Amino acid sequence: MPADNNSFLAPKGDYKRLIAFQKSECIYDITFYFIEHYLPKIGDRTVDQMKQAARSGKQNIAEGNETGTTSMEACIKLVNVAKASLKELQEDYEDYLRNHGNKIWNASSQQCLNARAWCKEHSKPADYLRVCELRDDITLANVALVLIHQTDYLLHRLIEKYKTEFLAHGGIKEQMSQARRNWRTEHGW
């Protein structure tokens, strides 16, 4: 709850500062590039599905964060929708690799370890777009998978944070009731 005992609409903060949002924006940009360069333009529903899953991952973080001002339940649900959308996208990338006879990098492989370290340090779409232009489809799909795994972890932690906030401060109705009781006490009602 905010410092002011009579306040009950505490903003969640700028969602664009959330690392999970920044990473999801990078995932969206990588996916858009991947679709444009490596998938058929006509006759494959995968293109639309991948675009929508990547978009949903990003947009639901933004919407969830903003909704959290009045509904922590909706906030948690929307962030979980973002997680689910990125899992769907993960499956599409894994399908692509499998169907093209290529392997998903083993988590302990040097390629994967290098990508994990690089992705951990980079959260700007421009960094990833430069990488997209220098890598082939297999590398790019695996980098996207690494980034999706990292973002999934960040979203899990964000949901845990929101759950803790809810347990500590309650929902909007509880906060409104407490603010009203505080106001009445302060004003002698």
C-alpha positions, 0 to 999 in steps of 0.5 A: 500500500502507498505511504498515504494511508488514504490511498488505494490506487497505487500505480504499478509503475512503467511496464516498459521498465520491466525486464520481462517486457523488454525481453518480450519486445525483443522476442516479438522483433526476432519473431517478426524477422524470422517470419519475414525471412524464413517462413512461407508467406502464403498457406501456412497458419504458423505465420499468423500463430507465431506473430499473435503469440509473440504479440500476446506475450508482449501486450499482456505484460503491458495490460496486466501491469496497468490492470494491476492498479485496480485488479491484482487478480486480472494482473496475475491472469494477464501476466500468466497469459503472456507466459502461455503465449510465449510457451506456444511460440516456443513450441512453434520454434521447436517444431520448426527446428525439428521439421527442418532436421535441426536440433534444439541446442542442449542447455549445456552446449557451448552455443546455448551457454554463449547465447544465454550469457548474451541474452541475459545482458541484452534487452534492447530490440536493436541489439537483436535485430543486428544479430538477426541479420548475421545469423541463419534460421537455425541459430536464430530459432535457438536464440529465440528459444533461449530468450523465451526461456529467460523471459518465462523465468522473469514472468514467473518471478513477476507473478510471484511478486504480484502474489506477494503484493496481494497477500500483503495489501489485499485487493482493491476492495480491501484497500478501499475499505482500509483507506476509508477506515483510515480517513474516518479515524483521521477526521473523527467520524 
